[in-house]
Structures are given as structure tokens and as C-alpha cells.
Amino acid sequence: MPRVPSGNASFIHTLDGNFVDNAGRTLLLRGVNLSGSSKAPVNQSSQVLDGFWEEAKIGSESFIGRPLKLEDADEHLARLRGWGFNMLRFPVTWEALEHEGPGKYDHDFMDYTIEILRKCKAHGFKVYLNPHQDTWSRFSGGSGAPYWTLVACGFNPCAFSATQAAIIHCEYPTPASRNPTEMPAMIWSTNYGKLVSQTMFALFFGGSTFAPKCIIDGVNIQEYLQTHFANAFAELAQRVAAAGDLLDEVVIGWDSMNEPAEGLISWDDLNAYPQQQGSTLKKGTVPYPAQSFRLGMGQVQTLDNYSFGSMGPKRDGSVTIDPNGVKAWADPSTEPGNIHPRWGWRRDPGWTLGKCIWALHDVWDVESGYVLQPNYFAHVPGTQEPVHFLRAFFLPQYTLYLRAIRAHHPQAIAFVQPPVFAQPPSIPEELLLGRACYSTHYYDGLTLVTRHWNWFNADALGLIRGKYATQLQALRIGERAIRSSLQTQLGYLKADATQLGALPPTGPARYPTIIGEIGTPFDMDAKRSYGYTDGGKYKGDYSRQERALDASLNAADGENCLNWTVWTYCSDSSHPWGDGWNMEDLSLWCSDDLRTGEAERVPALRIPSKFSMGSLAPAQASTLTISTLPTYSSPYATSSVEEVEPVQYEPASLLSFLTNGARAVRAFCRPWPIAVVGTPTNIQFDISKATFHLTIKVNADDVPVDDDDDLVPGKKGLCKDSSLPTEIFLPLVHFASDACLTKALGSNAQDQVDDSMDVEQEGSSRSTSGTTTPRVYTSSALTLPLTSQAAMLPVIFKDDWYDITVTASEGRVELLASEQKLLWFYTTPMDEKEDNELTIEVRRSPGAIKATALGLGCTGESRARNGCAGWLEQAGLLSEGWCEGCSIM
């Protein structure tokens, strides 16, 4: 690894394909999106029609209270920290910043955001801010841009539902017969294939090229929109910078626009919908662009209709849409003298309102409906030069935005996010400046759309990228094959990072990869986990969701060793309306899932007078601030950090707090290496056996330095403590002792382990030192010396916190029980240039904790009663330890 740059104020660097701390350790940044609720104002969830249009037309909406209420923030952030998370992706919409009109910023909301960011800092989080959007705007069925941007582009948003220019949740299926509870899963995303979204993205990225007549306030609509977008987020960056204590300490970087879309740009034939698999969902009515154009001008059209089943989209007849003459385009009378009376812009006389702008540019003829230039967006107009969206349109916009941000945050890490599943363009190092990260998204699409964890799946990304001649070749049958396929697909995405910082891209990735969104729906199978089916039999049983989410997050492990931020955590999530946006329901926590009668058992929270940066600095006191009795204090601290006030709490209360209201907690609250002396090369975690295995490589370049902040040539480290550890998060959710379980949740712990595992036999099978008797320590001993012989004797930590067996290839370990953290110290080679491979394994000594022991899952009897088909496991169609009958391990 290259050495950490000296004299750099930032705490986190991006080097050799990894995040790296100032000590030279490789970091894994993992956490959650905070929050999906930020897509809409408080009390204006997407199903709410009252005030939706009225507030938008005058720009009076406010996003204060997003993503958290200030008074509740400590509780929620403490929970997230207790789950082991150290990274937050922080969505902020353009609408939240500039809803009052062009150039009119909501500084009150920006100041509120700063207060929330200070809370994040106090709890030890790193944050990257994300300019969030979906299908352009709330007023085109998604989130993101202010209402006035649609009006600026000549649209009449109130006519979108009638013309099917967009599907809007609060008006679904029609304004006259609205029933928002019936909105199908993920149908909002089909807006990417409808008139508004396709037009807005074409104008935003390529208006100067494809819509030269669209001039407003003396500039093309592309410049108008891009400049306002960049300036709005630059205003936020300036405000955060002025706060004085947030840049680089907590806000480490800025994402590019969330899931940007090409719109019409690169569309080959406006009279057809692409036949090849793409990232835009086919569900419900599916117009091709020419049909959308005609609908937008009030003309009747008959559209193909698609259903989405377990085998993907399938044509299901046709539907005739009659707008009854209603047009999606604004009437000329709305702008007397070409000046808008509310928003104040002046429209060029050559831009005629009331007419589709693509007809204005002679792409089609309104009277005949005939498309005059079906390949208009496939080539640069007037030439035969093919359009390259990423290079010619995405990259210039991203350059403008990033430079606006870095004017106020010079050391900002540039999180680069191209369109979904698209490889990023080759981005020059002159723009990235050594501080960048590839920020991509991944969802198991079949599970997301069908709301069911299936026994088969497909290599969707491989199919999109042309790795298979037929869809059948991409099919994967059985859970083992599915898990392997998901891991392969995330490997494809990780490899895309080679595009950043090199022209042409060569060799290994220079910059790290983070999966900015990954997750699974919790309203699976007609919301059976909420008790909505089967007489409430499965209420509280999230085992299917756990399997799906574990498969996705396991894909980020293995040899991928990826950073991630799960989508999402919503403090106001509910069973009826999910995340409060388009019937999505992916929040890791929900107040409707709080255990009855346990609220009074949640301990009081406090913030210490001196906060810790947590696991992103050499081991300090935990920032999960839960104050209860009896107490325990961690004595561990290093000389390289400021002394902090010890945090005191009791293990059973902590475990109760972390599981109460959590959904599929065992899948996302998982062990992982936080900071590694060296580089992680393989991460394995088996939920069904509560076994964690880590492999790392270490060489002379990984030697930490202890000579007063001076770097040794050729070494990457900078730290005064020469015995800097590798830090591993060990969640109580998986490794708590029986005593902790019994006290926390009243469960009979001895009946809540997997009796199929012979613990003593497994422990002795891993010992090759001539004895089968492991050494047993309590957490109060903390320091556990291990000899450096090649084969280690298993050792056990057992007390009120943990009951774990640790086996390391060499070194010594310390268990910081109150921080749910294992410290692993080992010798790094001083002279050898070749990599040394080290391993460590941690397992719960009595076996895996069953979900029911944590107050989770089905209350019915186990797999034997349900008669789970053993042949499924033998065929690899069901993972060992799982039951399809009651879906519980």
C-alpha cells in the first residue's frame, strides 16, 4: 500500500482500493442510509394528497425534522452505533434546500441538518451526504428536485396522472378514484420509462445538445438546471464548512446525484421499447417514447401492459389510456409576457408553452402523431456521431457539481455514482485528486419486486452486461447458488472501480468501492410478518427477510470485502405505510415491532462530555451511551488519542435495546473487521453456526510507525502506538452468553442453541498443540496472550457478556466487551516484502443463538414439527439450519 499522505487534515484517506486511517490501517465503512424518510417533508408521506399540490405551488414545504427529530436523535443514533455501524449515507433532496424558488435557500433546514450532523459526530459516525432523487421529483412520482423545476421545463405537473406522464402515489390509480394502499410494489420505478422523467433527465444532462430552443433567463435549460443544482448543494457545503467542526471529522465526502438516469439520451428508436434486459422495470403500462409524447399532448393511446411474476416481466394484454384532452404541458396563459408570476424567470419567445418540446424540435409531428426522427437521441443532432452519455453528458455535470462542493470542502472524498448497473466513465485524476470512491447500488431485484424470498434467482447484472446468450444461462437454483451469484455480481461492481483515476484504466483499482444502497423488503408475502395473514401466525417472524438480507450482505463479504450502507433506517416506519414513500418498506427498525411491555426496560441515554470517534481512531471508549446499573468500564485506551469519559452500561440492557423493534437484526448486525493492520482478503460469517472467519494479508509496508509523526520512507503507517491492533466488531446479537440472553429477554438460553453442534469436539478439532483443553477467560481479564506458533490453541471468553471461542494463527487478543469489539495484535514483518497470511476465527461456544432467544421470529415449534424437506438441504435448495416450514433456524 502507498503511505498515508503527511500533513493532511482529513482522518480518512482513499488509497490502493481501500479506505485508510491516519495510522495506515485498512478501514471497512459499513452502516445505513439515514434516512429514506428524507425524501418527503414531515407529515407529507407520499400517500398524503392533502396539501401536496397546494404547498408545492408556493414552495412552502419544509424538511425540518428530517431525517430525525432532534429530541429523538440520540436514541436512534445510539441504536445504529450499537449495531456496529460506523458510516452513514445521508440523503438530502434538492427540494429540501431550494423549494421556495430559484436561488431561494432554506437556511433553517440547513442549520437543522448541521445540528443532526453534530449528533452523528457525537456518536462516532462518519457521513457522506447524498443529493437524493428518484425519477426526478416528488411531483413526478419520486423524490428530489423542487416543483418549480418541472414548471421551468414547461410542464403542468397537475396533469401528470391523467396523461400517465408519471405515476404519483397520492393520486394512484387515478385522482378521481384514488386508493394509494393498492399501489403495487416498485411500480414507482416505471416512471423512469415515462414522459416526465425521460424528458427531465434529457434536459438536465443534454438540453444544450437536444433542446437548443429551450432558453430560460438567457441560458439553455441544461445550464439553468445544472447550475441551480450545483449551487444549492454548494450552499449546504458552505454552511457545513462554516459550522467549523464537521468537515472531515464527520462529513468525509459527497455523493453524486442518486441513481442518475439517461432519460431519452441514447434511445435508439422512439417507436419501440428496448427488448434487451435493462435496469428500468417493466410493470403495469409500458409506453415507448412516441406513445408518451402523444399522451402528453392529450391523445388516446393503447399501451402494452406487463405483470411481474417469479420469472420476471411478462406481457399481460394492453390498456387504453384516454387523457380526455388534458395535456401534460403548461398553457401559455400561465406565463404572461413570457414571465412566470410566481417563480420570476423569463422564457425565450422561441420556447412556445403548451406544446411538447420534442415536437418543438421537430422530433415528431403533433397533428399526425408521426415520429419524424426516431433516432434523434441516438446521435449528436445533425451528425452521425453516436451519443456517449457517460463521457459527454454525465461527466461534465459531475465535474461542475464536484468543483462547486470542493470550493467549500477541499478535502471532500468524491463518491462517484453512475446510472444503475452502468460502469463509470474513465474519470481523470485531475478531478479526483487522490480522494474518491466508487459509489454503486445493488439490490436482489427478484426479491425486491416480488416481495418474496425465492428458491431460484438469476445473475441479473451478468445478464444486463451481456455475459449470457440466453436468460436461462443466468438462472440460479438453490440458496447456495443464489448466494454465490450475488457475491459474483458484487464482484463485478467492485471491478468497475478501476475506471476511476486512470486514462485508460489499467491495473488494480486505485479507489475503494462502497455499495451505497443494498437491502431487502420487510413487507414480504402479503405482510405476513405483520400478522396480516394466516390469522397472525407469523407476526414478528422476519426469518425470510433475514435470509434474503443475509444473502445480500454475505455477497459483500468473501473476497469482495466491500464497504456498504444498507437502505434504510426510518424512525417513522410503520406497518401500514412502510417507509412513507411509494409503499417501500425496507427500514431495519420499526416502532410497530417494539416488543409489548418492554419499553420501560430500555435504558436511559446520555452523551459523554467528551465524545469518541469510535472505531475510526485507535480504540477508544464506546459512544453507545447507555447508562444503567450494574456498570462496567473499559480500561483500554491508547496514548495516541485524547482521554475520554468511560461509558457505562450493563450487557443485558444493551442486548434488549439493540433487538427491540429491529427486523432481521441477525442479518445486518454482523461481525466484520472495522480496522485492519494489513488488508482483509476474505470475510466469512455463518449465521446458522455463529462462526466468523477473517483472513488478512500483511507485509512490511503495513508496519506502524512510532517516531513522533514522522513517516518512514516506504511505510504507510503513522501512529505512536507500535502495537496497533486490528479491530473486529463482535455483536452481542450473535455472541452473547447464555447469562446475558436470560437476563436480557427472559429466554431459557440452554434451549435456544443449535444442539446439532458438538462444541467440545469442534474446539478440540481446531487445536493441534497436543491438548484438547481450551483456556477460559472472563472479559474482565481483557488481555489474552496467544503464542505465535503456527497452530493456536482455542481459548474461550465467558462471562455476563460473551461466550466465545477464539482461534488465531498468531498474536494476542483483547476483548472490549462493552464496545462489542475484539482487538487482535500481531507482529508485522519488518523486512519481508512478500505478503504474510494471517487468520482468526471467532465462534459462539455453545452454538448459534436461535431467533426466538432474541425475541425474534416465529413462536411455533421448530423444523422437526414442520417436516422440513431434508431433500431440499441435500439438493442445496435450502441452507443448512434453515426451516422453510416455519422459516426459522
C-alpha angles and dihedrals in degrees: 000000000000114000123264110264112254124229092029116140095206122095097212127052132190108225137155094350096312145085108250131191126221090266090059097251121142110246130207110205111202131165145102145291109262098224152003086174089070090078091081138027120266110280091013102094114167095262093058113099097174107103093357097119098022096059093041094056092058098032094237099137119116131204095198106134094044129152092003138357105254093232092054098040098096093056095050095042091048089054092050091048091048089055086061097254117150101169132063127193103209114204117206122174126221087232091060090057104039109019095126093069142289109327094000107120129198099231091171090062091045091053090048089052089053090055091052090048089053088054089051089052092050089056094050101253131148114215138199117192120227126204093220128207139152120193087344105285148007086252092059093049100274135057141269124063125068120259092249092065089067092049090048088057091054100260131138100215094192088067097054096098095047092051095037087236084139139357110238118194099217089053097042125169092001133335090244096052105024120176107162093178088071096058106130122239114278095351087127088073091063085075086082085072096048134088103266100047094041092050098042094052091045089054095042095051102024112017094122090055103038104023107035092156092062099096122160126174087357097302135088115268090247092060091041094054098038093048093050091047094050093043093050094055091040087057089054090047090051090050092049090048091051090055085074102211107060113063112099091348092075109346102061099168153338129254122223118243111311114257097339115204132213092222108192094340111118093012106151102202125013090201094062143048114232112263096205121089111272140171094259112092121237106215130132116353113001114194123186113226097265089056090049090051092054094045089051089058091051098260123144115250136180111220135193112253123213134197122199118221137162090289094051132253119353129181109252107186126282139288128211115221119199114187089187090229095307111142128211089215124087120253116248089238090071090073111044110200089004090288121117109232094213107031098033104221123139116228119211113250090237090066103079115200120220094042128093106258090225090058087047087059093047095249090129140000117244098205097051096027087226120149107230098186110027093174095043093126096042095071136033101269113263093018140070092234110128117238117248104195100188097046101035102034114013097046097050091050092047091049091054092048097045093049090051090053095045091052084076102022105038096175095047115141107236108229104200118205119177123186116303112293092355119128111242119251120254101275117199121239089232087074100038096045095198094301114095145112132198105240113196137158134230133184130170091245098196092055092042095054101035093041089222136104102234132202089231135041140161141241090252096173092048089050093051091049093051099251092136133052093211137022090241091066090058093054118117121194124197132023095270091053091046093051091048091049093051090051090050091051093052086050089058090054094047090053089056089071089079086079092071121091101001135087105224099014111242138164127002122344115282093200135047127253126228124189095224094191129025128142149113136250118257097200092075124155099016091314094296090158088064092056093254094130140041093027091297093300094140100040108144094012107129096161095118090050088047092055092048095047093044089053091053096045091042085058088063089054126059111066091335094074090185134179116234147176113205120223109262162008116172118180090200098046114142137184096240097047104019113204092355093251127098092324092293112153112185103123114135090217135037130181088219087067096056110126113254114255095007100096092092089055093063106105125237117265130226138172116229117238089244115041128210129225086222120211095353091078127045107294113302135164115298120263094211092112108201116149117202142128139288092045137212128191127199110230093195119112135140128228092236096071136058114265111257133199110267116249116226130200142133122255100231093053090048093052092048091050094049095051101039109103092358119131122211086351094164090062099053101027092069137144118266140152109268098186126006132197093220124004129303111237103174134018121187127179125173113195093191091058101027089232125147124189126184129187121191138176121221133178141166092285089065095061110124117230126230105181105110103286094310117133119228108227110261095015122110099202132097115180138121092219108077091192096061111165137223106243122217125189110227110186119213085220087077106021106035117134122247089251091056092048094049094049095042102047107008092244124150094245097193089061093047103068132088102263091192091081118082100211099190093048092049092047093051092045089062094050117087098166097098100266135078096203112103122210114248124212135173122228089249088069088058097170112080115180116210123192118241095236116132096250117046130211111237113249129196132218109200130170141100090313112038143011105193140146116218126197119180130177090228145337132047134286138215123199117215095192097180089055094043087235137133118204117207119195122190140155118268116211113256101200110016116100094192119092119259115212117221129180138194130186128196124186136168104255098219093044134259120331113243118234091243090060088062093049089258134121141013117347092209125102124284134274094283092064092048093051097230108203107254090199089067090062092044090052091048092245093120127037118243112268096025128112121206092191096064093004092229136124 
